[in-house]
C-alpha cells in the first residue's frame, strides 16, 4: 500500500516544482506520498513552503507558512492562506509547516477542509527540540487527526488523534531525527 514520507523543512534550498530534483522519481520508487519542506530566496526574504507529491510523481499542491518567525526574514508566499487537502487511498491528507504547528488556526483549518492526517515538515534548533514536538499532541487532540512531524536534526514524532505518542525521536544533539 501507499506510504507517507514527510521530508524536513529546508532540506532543499530550491523550489522542487521548478527544479524537480528527482522527487517525482523518488515518489514513484517508494510508492509514497511525499511532503517536502523547502525555503526559497525571494526578493523580500525567503518563502517557506511544503510541496505534496503523489506516488505516481504528480505534484499535488503547495502549502505556504502562515505564521512567519519574527526576525527570520521570511517572505509571504502566493500560496499563503490556503489549506489544501488531498483525497488519497490512505484518506484525506493535508499539511502545515514548522512554526504553524504552534498556532491552532492552521491545523484546525486543514482539518476543517477534511484532512485526517496532517504532515508537518519542520526545522527546529536544539533548544526547542524537547518542546516543539509536544505541540503535535495538542493539535492532534484539537483536530482529531494523526500528526506526523519530520525535523531535520532534533525532533520528529507521530501522534494519534487521541494525543498518544506513537513514535518519536528527540535529542538536543544534532542527528538524524
C-alpha positions, -999 to +999 in steps of 0.1 A: +000+000+000+009+036-002+031+053+024+036+089+036+071+104+038+075+138+054+108+155+044+122+180+069+118+217+061+147+235+045+162+202+034+160+217+000+172+252-009+152+254-041+116+251-053+111+214-062+082+224-086+107+243-107+138+222-103+122+188-096+154+172-082+141+138-089+114+139-063+089+127-088+111+096-093+115+091-056+077+092-051+073+066-078+102+044-065+089+044-029+052+044-038+048+072-012+031+105-008+059+130-002+055+162+018+087+181+012+095+213+031+117+239+015+129+275+017+134+296-015+150+330-017+126+357-028+131+395-033+117+403+001+132+374+021+126+337+017+095+317+010+088+288+034+066+261+018+057+225+015+050+207-018+030+175-019+038+148-044+017+117-052+031+082-056+028+085-094+051+115-093+023+141-098+027+174-079-005+178-059-001+213-044+017+237-022+012+249+014+029+281+025+038+291+061+010+313+076+029+323+107+065+335+098+090+335+126+097+372+135+132+383+126+140+354+103+133+372+070+105+350+058+086+365+029+049+359+022+042+333-005+014+335-031+001+302-016-003+317+019-037+313+034-047+282+015-052+248+033-050+221+006-063+186+014-056+157-010-080+128-014-060+096-014-065+058-008-050+065+027-077+090+034-076+128+031-040+142+037-031+177+045+000+195+058+012+226+076+048+237+083+071+242+113+061+273+134+025+270+121+023+240+144+024+264+174-009+280+164-043+264+164-057+280+133-036+263+107-042+227+118-079+235+125-084+249+090-066+219+075-088+195+095-119+216+087-110+211+050-112+174+056-077+162+064-075+132+087-036+131+086-015+162+088+021+162+078+044+188+094+079+193+079+099+214+104+133+230+110+140+234+147+170+242+168+184+221+197+169+243+224+134+239+211+136+201+203+123+188+236+093+212+234+083+217+198+071+182+190+048+183+220+027+208+202+016+179+180-002+164+209-024+194+213-030+198+176-039+161+172-064+162+201-079+195+190-084+183+154-088+145+160-062+140+133-030+120+130+000+144+131+033+134+116+063+158+122+096+153+105+125+175+116+160+177+101+181+171+132+164+171+166+128+161+169+104+140+149+072+123+160+039+107+151+008+114+173-025+096+170-059+115+171-062+110+209-028+126+216-008+094+222+028+094+210+031+066+186+067+072+177+093+099+184+129+108+181+140+137+203+176+149+210+194+180+219+224+167+199+222+171+161+215+138+145+191+123+120+157+126+137 
